[in-house]
Amino acid sequence: MSIFKAANSDLNNSTEIWKQCSVEEMKERISKEYRLPYKAIRELTVPIMATNTLEDVRRVAKEIEKMYNIACFQFSIDRKENQAHLLFNFMNRENGLTYYFNSSDQKLMCAMAKIILGHSDDKEIGKRYYLLNYYKKDQNVFKKLQEALQHRSFSQKSFRILKDALDYIENVCEGNAK
């Protein structure tokens, strides 16, 4: 599953767009330092809700940049298609190579974007990637949930099932279980 696709042109001009620079300007910046590698500029498309704004998309871009070290230089909202489009520079400035993200990495990024944009999980990406995002953000998230459950009125059996489920989820996120 490829979430990112190669991009060779600017995003369509719309009333809801932000540009740091054009694709041609970005190519020139990259070319000055390194040979322009294949697919150095890539586009991420994520579904949005009617209530999402450019500021929401900016938060997605900033979070991806912070977690994965790829810079977003354009983003826009297409209200007809209910999608946000983000253009990223995939160049590693230290070694001149493009970053490579496998399908799991890409699904994690897409799930993170959907969480920020207020979407619930979906079948296309899978619950696992949503849970992994929560875990990456706060490695104590499942322990906190277990503590919160102790103060609720569950039967002992229901509490045990919930606690075991959270333990299992935490083990999956840590890579200790499948």
C-alpha positions, 0 to 999 in steps of 0.5 A: 500500500503506497500512501505517498505518490511522486509529485511533479507539479504544484497543488491546484490553486484553491481558496484553501492553500498554503505554499512555502515555495513551488515544486520547481523552487523546491527542485532547484533547492534540492538540485543545488545540493544533490542530484535530484533523486527520483521521487524526492517530492511526494504527495500525501492525500488524506480524507478530511471532514467538512469542519477541518481547516488549513490549521488542522492540515498544518498540524498534520504537516508539523507532526509528520515533520517532527516524527519522520523528519520530512518537510512539508512545503505545500498543502491544500484542501479540496472541499469537492473531494473532501481531501487534504493534499500535502507535498513533502521533500523526502530528501535527507539533507545529511546524506543526499538520499531520499527517505524510504518508508515501508507500507507500515510506516506509511499507514502509521503516518496516515493513521496519525493524520486521521487522528489529528483530523478527528477521524475514527479508525477505519478498516482500510488502515486498521486499528493496529496503526491507530493504537501504535500512534497512541503508543508512540505519542505516550508509551504509558497510554495503556497503563493510564487506561488500566489505572482509570479502569480500576476506578470504574464499577466493572465486574471482576471478570469484565475488568480482567478482560479489559486489563488483559486486552490493554496488556496485549495491545501494549505488547503488540505496540512494543513488538513483543506480540503479534 
